[in-house]
Amino acid sequence: MRTISRVTAYAAGLLLTASLVPASAALGAVHADRSASDGQILRATVAGSLTSDPLLFGVRPGGAPWTVEEGTVRLGADGSLDVKVEGLIIPTNGVNPLPALAASVVCNGAVVATTATVPFSPTGDARIRTTVALPVRCLAPAVLLNPNGNPAVFIGATGREA
């Protein structure tokens, strides 16, 4: 019976790994192309803000911590925006004290549009469906959720908690 040396096994492992890298890169490219072809430039979850959060694009976090049960954002290359949040509340009192919510869209490191306000329920539910004007190039898109339509403050943002 013949055994394989460590060097031979190591070399075989390297060859196998090298052959898989181009395949995985190709699969990633197909996914990216599909996303671009359906017109979506951002598809993300929403995280509540914390008072310790940094300024994001010149916008400060709210004066209380916020949590979100579920939140999604979709932004199309044509400016179509769909934001849905459920359970966006201040956890210390278990409710949302605000009557209205707006969203600010960020492109290229700056806020480029803020929506009109929509009703924001005491249970922290809101839905924003609108179209905003986007620049020709929208690099690193993000969306901030603004209390009562105040674009200088965010209580939620695209991203997720670790």
N, C-alpha and C positions, 0 to 999 in steps of 0.2 A: 504494500500500500504506500502511495506516495503522498507527502504532505506539501502544502504550499508555504513558501517562505513568507515572512512578514513583509519583506520588500515587495514581493510579487503581489501580495494582497493589498498593500498600500497603493501600489501603482494602479491596480485594477479599480480600487475605490476612487482614485483621482479621475481616471478615465470615465467612469460611470457618472460621477458628479459633473464633470465638464460636459458630458453629452446631455445632461438634463437641464443645464442652465439656459441654453438657447431655446429649448422647448418652453420653459416657464416664462421666459421673456416674451416669446411669441404669444403665449396665452394672455399675458398681461396686456400686450398691445391690442389684441382682439377686444378685450374688455374695455379698454380706453376708447377704442374706435367706436364701439357700440354706444358708449355713453355720449360721445361727441355727436354721433349721428342722430340720437334722439333729442338733441337740443338742450340737454341738461348741463349746466356749468357748475351747479352745486346741488348736492343731495346730502343732507347732514342731519344729525340729531341736535337737540337743544339742551344746554346745561343752564341751570339757574346761576345767578351771580352771587358772589360772596362780597362782603364789605372789604375783604383783603385783596380782591382781584385788582390787577393793574388797570391803568387806563388802556382802553382798546380803541385805537384809531382816534384818539383825542376825546373819547367818551368815558365818563366815570361810572363805576358800578353803583347800584342803588344803596340806600342807607340802611338796608336790612338784608340778611341772607335770604335767598330764594332757592326753592327746590322745585323740580319739575318731575311729575310722574312719567309723562311721555311728551315728546315734542319732535316734530320733523319740519324741515325746510327743503323746498325744491325751488331752484331758480333756473329759469330757462335763458338761453342765449338771446331770446327775443324780449327779455325783461319780465316774462311771466313769473309771478311769485306766489307760492302757496306755502303758508305757514300755519301749522296746527299745533296747539299746545293743550295739554290736559293736565290739570293739577299743578299749575305754576302758582305756588303759594309761599307765604312766609311761614316756615315750619313752627316757629314759636307760638303763633296764634292759630295755625291750622287753616287759615283762609287767605284769600286775596282781598285786600282792602281797596283796590283800585277799580274804577268803573270802565276804563278804556285802555287799549293797548295799540301800539303802532310798531312798525319794523323799519329799521334803517339798513340799507344795502351798502356794503363796502366793496369797492373795487380798487385795485392798485394802491392799497394802503390808506384810502380815504373814503368817508361816507359820500356816496354819490346820489342817494335818493332816500326819502323817508315817506312812508305811506300815510294815508289818512288813518285816523283811529277807528277801531272796531270795538264792539262791546266785549267786556272782559268780566266773566261771571265770578261770583264770590268763591266758587270751587276752583277757580284758576283756569277755566277753559276759554279759548278764543280761537278764531279762524280768520286769517287774512288771505284773501284771494284778490290779486290785482296785477297790474302791469306797471313796471317802473322803467324809466329811461336809463339805459346803461351806456357807458362809453364803448367805443368800437372794440377796445381791448379791455377785458375785465380779468386781471390777474389776481390770484389769491382771493376769490370772493368769500364774503362772510355776511352774516345777518345778525343784527343786534335787536333785541326787543326792548322797546321804549315805554315806560310807564306814562299813561295819560298823554302819549304823543310827544313827550319831551325828548328830543334827539340828543340832549346833552347827558342823558343817563340811560344805562341799560340794566335790565333785571334778568335778562337771559341772553345767551349768545350761541351761535352754532359751535359745536364742539361736544366734548363729553368729559365727564369726570373720570379720573384714573381709578 
